[in-house]
Each structure stands twice: as C-alpha cells, then as structure tokens.
Amino acid sequence: MEYTLRKPKATDIFVVSKIIKGIGLKNIKNCFNSDEINLIMKSVSGDKVTDDVLYKIGANIMLSIGDLILEKLDIVKDDVIKLMSNLSGLKTKDVEDLPLVTFTEMFMDIIKEPDFLDFIKVVLKSFN
C-alpha cells in the first residue's frame, strides 16, 4: 500500500505529547546524551564537525528514539497509530491493517522527519 506523509503541524502536538508521556521524557532525553554520541564527538578533532559526523550523530539519535518507541510500543500503541493515521490521511483501521513492512517503513519515515526531531529537541531544551 502506498502512503504519503504530510509535515507535522501544531495540532499534532496533542498526540505527540501523549506518546512522549507514555515513553517518558527522561528516556527520550537519554537518546540525545548516549555514550555512543559522546564517543563520536570525542573522535572529532578540534571544532571541525563535518556533515559525516552530524549524520552519524543524527542517525544514532534516530535509532535510539526508534528503539525506545518500539520498547514502549505496547504503552503508546493507540497514540502511535493515531499519529500515523493523522500524518498519512489513512483511517486508523487502515493503519492497523498495513503489512508489517509498510507499517515499519511509515513509522521510521515519521521518526526520521526533521520537523519531528526538531520538536523533540525544543521540548528537551525547555527542561534543561
């Protein structure tokens, strides 16, 4: 099944907030402060942070958040499906009935969305 995702918008904050609450803000914050990220940054000489280094850090954060969501999926399942439905325009039943591969691809497309990651960063900054 083909799907198209729209960009997240202000009204998505309510479902995203429920997902964040179910996962735990501290758990999400830990995705940005992992030992792997610290090792990557230590490998950078001086102040030269290349696009390759930024990509590695971003990929690490994305995978950590994806892993965390999958770990807590049973807690946030309904809200994740609702968000996927909202962003794709599909009915929740249609999202639930997606083939596993398509569901996973859509899920990963959403968490890789730069606006989604930027939102998480802003939320985390407000708690520092």
Backbone bond lengths (Angstrom), bond angles and torsions (degrees), N, CA, C in turn:
res aa  C-N    CA-C-N  psi(-1)  N-CA   C-N-CA  omega(-1)  CA-C   N-CA-C  phi
1 M - - - 1.450 - - 1.525 109.16 -
2 E 1.288 116.25 134.30 1.463 122.32 177.56 1.531 109.01 -85.05
3 Y 1.312 115.80 148.78 1.455 120.88 175.55 1.522 108.33 -145.59
4 T 1.306 114.98 156.07 1.458 122.08 175.09 1.517 107.14 -130.05
5 L 1.325 115.76 130.81 1.459 119.78 179.34 1.520 109.88 -100.89
6 R 1.313 115.63 136.58 1.456 119.90 172.63 1.528 107.80 -89.49
7 K 1.314 115.48 165.10 1.458 120.89 176.38 1.520 109.19 -68.91
8 P 1.333 117.23 143.52 1.477 118.95 175.00 1.530 109.94 -61.18
9 K 1.336 115.20 146.73 1.459 120.11 178.33 1.526 109.55 -133.29
10 A 1.315 116.29 176.90 1.463 122.31 -172.38 1.529 113.16 -53.28
11 T 1.307 118.21 -40.20 1.468 119.58 -177.22 1.522 113.42 -68.84
12 D 1.335 117.33 -14.51 1.466 120.62 177.63 1.528 111.87 -75.29
13 I 1.329 117.10 -13.27 1.453 120.81 -175.83 1.531 112.15 -60.27
14 F 1.322 116.78 -31.01 1.454 120.07 -176.42 1.522 111.79 -67.95
15 V 1.316 116.88 -44.30 1.461 120.33 178.14 1.529 110.00 -71.81
16 V 1.339 116.83 -41.46 1.466 120.61 179.15 1.526 109.97 -61.52
17 S 1.331 117.55 -39.22 1.469 121.27 179.19 1.525 111.26 -63.43
18 K 1.328 116.82 -39.26 1.474 119.85 177.25 1.522 110.81 -65.36
19 I 1.339 116.66 -37.93 1.463 120.53 177.92 1.525 109.38 -65.61
20 I 1.333 116.53 -45.16 1.471 120.32 179.47 1.524 110.66 -61.23
21 K 1.325 116.97 -42.33 1.464 120.27 178.32 1.529 110.95 -61.05
22 G 1.324 116.76 -43.25 1.463 120.76 179.99 1.521 113.02 -65.57
23 I 1.322 116.04 -33.77 1.469 120.52 -179.56 1.520 110.91 -82.44
24 G 1.312 115.96 -37.31 1.457 121.15 -178.14 1.514 110.87 102.07
25 L 1.320 115.97 118.98 1.454 121.48 -177.01 1.524 111.84 -60.56
26 K 1.326 117.15 -38.64 1.474 119.63 179.37 1.520 110.96 -63.60
27 N 1.323 116.60 -37.10 1.466 120.09 177.90 1.523 110.97 -64.12
28 I 1.346 116.12 -40.41 1.462 119.81 178.44 1.524 109.85 -66.89
29 K 1.317 116.71 -42.54 1.469 120.93 179.22 1.525 110.78 -57.41
30 N 1.316 116.69 -38.38 1.471 120.66 179.44 1.528 112.09 -62.65
31 C 1.325 117.67 -25.37 1.467 120.95 177.49 1.526 111.23 -65.03
32 F 1.320 117.23 -26.57 1.463 122.24 -179.04 1.528 112.13 -90.85
33 N 1.325 117.09 -9.67 1.460 121.12 -176.52 1.527 111.63 -124.37
34 S 1.311 117.10 36.33 1.458 120.25 -175.05 1.529 111.85 -76.73
35 D 1.309 115.35 159.03 1.470 121.46 176.44 1.518 110.68 -60.90
36 E 1.341 116.47 -35.97 1.465 120.01 -179.94 1.533 111.47 -63.21
37 I 1.324 116.78 -40.81 1.470 120.31 178.19 1.521 110.00 -65.41
38 N 1.325 116.35 -42.10 1.468 120.00 178.45 1.525 111.14 -61.54
39 L 1.329 117.55 -39.04 1.467 120.79 177.49 1.527 111.38 -65.40
40 I 1.327 116.22 -40.66 1.465 120.11 178.29 1.533 109.31 -61.62
41 M 1.329 116.61 -45.69 1.467 120.17 -178.70 1.527 111.53 -65.61
42 K 1.324 117.93 -35.57 1.471 120.84 178.49 1.525 111.17 -67.60
43 S 1.329 116.31 -25.31 1.464 119.69 -179.10 1.525 112.20 -78.19
44 V 1.330 116.80 -11.30 1.460 121.66 -179.33 1.527 108.42 -82.59
45 S 1.336 115.81 127.47 1.458 119.91 179.63 1.524 109.84 -85.31
46 G 1.323 115.89 125.08 1.455 120.54 177.67 1.507 112.28 65.56
47 D 1.302 115.78 -142.95 1.466 121.55 -177.68 1.522 112.60 -98.49
48 K 1.327 117.44 13.46 1.462 120.53 -175.98 1.530 110.65 -87.30
49 V 1.305 114.79 96.35 1.459 120.54 175.54 1.525 106.08 -101.39
50 T 1.315 115.25 106.68 1.467 120.81 -176.84 1.530 110.77 -82.69
51 D 1.312 115.81 167.81 1.462 120.77 175.51 1.526 110.67 -59.69
52 D 1.331 116.55 -34.45 1.459 121.10 178.81 1.533 110.87 -63.08
53 V 1.322 116.29 -42.59 1.465 120.85 178.85 1.528 109.59 -65.97
54 L 1.323 117.39 -44.74 1.466 121.00 178.58 1.521 110.94 -61.52
55 Y 1.337 116.66 -39.51 1.469 120.35 177.59 1.526 110.27 -62.66
56 K 1.337 116.99 -44.70 1.471 120.35 179.92 1.524 111.38 -62.20
57 I 1.321 116.35 -41.59 1.464 120.07 178.82 1.528 109.86 -66.12
58 G 1.320 116.97 -47.00 1.462 120.84 179.27 1.518 112.49 -60.74
59 A 1.318 116.26 -42.46 1.466 120.71 178.52 1.520 110.49 -64.40
60 N 1.325 116.67 -39.83 1.462 120.78 178.66 1.521 110.95 -63.21
61 I 1.332 116.44 -44.85 1.465 120.64 178.97 1.523 110.39 -63.33
62 M 1.331 116.54 -45.41 1.457 121.07 -179.57 1.531 111.01 -59.53
63 L 1.319 116.46 -45.82 1.462 120.00 -179.94 1.525 111.60 -66.06
64 S 1.320 116.48 -38.18 1.463 120.00 178.30 1.524 111.36 -64.25
65 I 1.331 116.16 -43.23 1.461 119.66 178.54 1.530 110.46 -66.67
66 G 1.321 116.99 -42.49 1.465 120.41 177.03 1.515 112.05 -59.94
67 D 1.327 116.51 -43.28 1.457 121.83 178.26 1.525 110.94 -62.50
68 L 1.324 115.83 -42.84 1.454 120.72 179.56 1.521 111.36 -64.26
69 I 1.325 116.72 -44.05 1.470 119.97 178.79 1.529 110.20 -62.49
70 L 1.331 116.54 -43.31 1.466 118.99 178.39 1.530 111.39 -62.56
71 E 1.326 116.06 -37.35 1.474 120.47 178.16 1.530 111.09 -62.98
72 K 1.309 116.94 -36.50 1.469 122.28 -176.50 1.529 112.10 -102.39
73 L 1.316 117.37 11.38 1.456 121.22 -172.88 1.526 113.19 -57.17
74 D 1.312 117.09 -36.59 1.462 118.47 179.73 1.527 111.78 -63.23
75 I 1.333 117.70 -27.65 1.465 122.35 179.74 1.525 110.89 -80.46
76 V 1.334 116.57 -37.44 1.473 121.00 -172.89 1.530 113.39 -109.34
77 K 1.315 116.78 10.46 1.470 121.94 -174.05 1.524 113.44 -50.49
78 D 1.311 117.46 -52.16 1.469 120.46 -176.21 1.527 111.50 -62.99
79 D 1.331 116.49 -38.77 1.461 119.73 -179.83 1.525 111.47 -72.55
80 V 1.324 117.97 -35.77 1.469 121.18 176.38 1.523 109.56 -63.91
81 I 1.327 116.96 -44.59 1.465 120.69 178.67 1.522 110.59 -63.32
82 K 1.335 116.79 -39.74 1.466 120.37 178.47 1.528 110.18 -64.19
83 L 1.332 118.15 -43.31 1.459 121.28 178.41 1.530 110.42 -63.29
84 M 1.330 116.30 -44.23 1.463 120.16 178.76 1.524 110.37 -61.18
85 S 1.310 116.46 -40.26 1.458 121.38 177.63 1.528 110.49 -63.77
86 N 1.327 116.45 -46.68 1.466 120.89 -179.67 1.530 111.55 -60.28
87 L 1.332 116.53 -44.16 1.463 120.54 -175.53 1.531 112.98 -75.62
88 S 1.322 116.36 -25.85 1.463 119.61 -177.05 1.520 113.54 -99.31
89 G 1.333 117.11 -17.69 1.459 120.18 -175.90 1.520 113.03 81.11
90 L 1.336 116.79 0.31 1.461 120.77 176.95 1.527 109.86 -80.95
91 K 1.312 117.51 153.45 1.457 121.13 173.18 1.528 108.87 -69.99
92 T 1.325 117.06 152.71 1.468 119.64 -178.70 1.527 110.84 -58.57
93 K 1.298 117.44 -37.89 1.470 120.76 178.29 1.520 110.53 -61.66
94 D 1.342 116.86 -38.94 1.465 120.44 178.79 1.531 110.93 -66.79
95 V 1.332 117.03 -37.53 1.467 120.37 177.03 1.531 109.39 -65.38
96 E 1.329 116.74 -43.28 1.467 120.83 178.96 1.527 111.85 -61.72
97 D 1.322 116.79 -31.17 1.462 121.44 -177.19 1.529 114.06 -91.12
98 L 1.337 117.62 1.70 1.459 120.24 179.16 1.529 110.70 -61.45
99 P 1.321 117.78 146.81 1.465 119.58 171.55 1.535 108.52 -58.82
100 L 1.295 116.86 148.69 1.463 121.88 -175.85 1.524 112.08 -54.08
101 V 1.316 117.11 -42.25 1.465 120.58 -179.16 1.528 110.50 -63.36
102 T 1.326 117.50 -45.29 1.459 121.54 -179.40 1.526 110.57 -65.37
103 F 1.322 116.79 -42.50 1.467 121.41 177.49 1.526 110.07 -58.49
104 T 1.314 116.62 -46.35 1.464 121.44 -178.79 1.526 110.99 -65.71
105 E 1.326 117.17 -41.91 1.467 120.54 177.62 1.523 110.81 -61.08
106 M 1.327 117.09 -44.71 1.459 120.77 179.57 1.525 110.26 -63.27
107 F 1.316 116.05 -45.04 1.459 121.75 178.72 1.532 110.77 -56.84
108 M 1.320 116.47 -47.37 1.465 120.92 -179.26 1.531 110.75 -67.88
109 D 1.328 117.64 -37.34 1.469 120.60 176.74 1.525 110.80 -60.59
110 I 1.314 116.57 -37.91 1.470 120.40 -179.82 1.524 110.67 -68.60
111 I 1.332 118.01 -47.66 1.466 117.65 -176.57 1.522 112.37 -74.40
112 K 1.331 117.91 -16.64 1.468 120.60 174.97 1.519 111.51 -85.73
113 E 1.314 117.96 -10.50 1.460 122.53 -178.97 1.534 109.45 -59.56
114 P 1.329 118.09 121.05 1.476 120.72 -178.29 1.528 113.89 -54.49
115 D 1.336 117.98 -38.26 1.464 119.93 179.30 1.521 111.40 -64.20
116 F 1.317 116.87 -34.81 1.466 121.04 178.13 1.530 109.87 -66.79
117 L 1.322 116.93 -46.92 1.466 120.03 178.99 1.524 111.23 -64.70
118 D 1.319 117.34 -38.85 1.466 120.45 177.53 1.527 110.85 -62.42
119 F 1.324 116.99 -40.01 1.466 120.96 177.92 1.528 110.29 -60.33
120 I 1.328 116.87 -46.32 1.462 120.95 -179.86 1.533 110.00 -60.93
121 K 1.325 117.84 -41.93 1.462 121.70 179.49 1.523 110.85 -61.53
122 V 1.326 117.54 -43.14 1.467 121.03 179.73 1.526 110.26 -63.64
123 V 1.317 116.65 -43.22 1.463 120.11 178.94 1.522 110.19 -61.11
124 L 1.317 116.53 -45.65 1.468 119.95 -179.15 1.527 112.13 -64.99
125 K 1.320 117.75 -38.40 1.473 120.90 178.30 1.509 111.22 -61.39
126 S 1.319 117.06 -35.38 1.463 120.34 -177.45 1.526 112.15 -69.01
127 F 1.319 117.20 -15.51 1.463 120.64 179.91 1.521 113.02 -102.20
128 N 1.321 117.89 0.78 1.484 121.56 178.71 1.506 110.66 -83.20
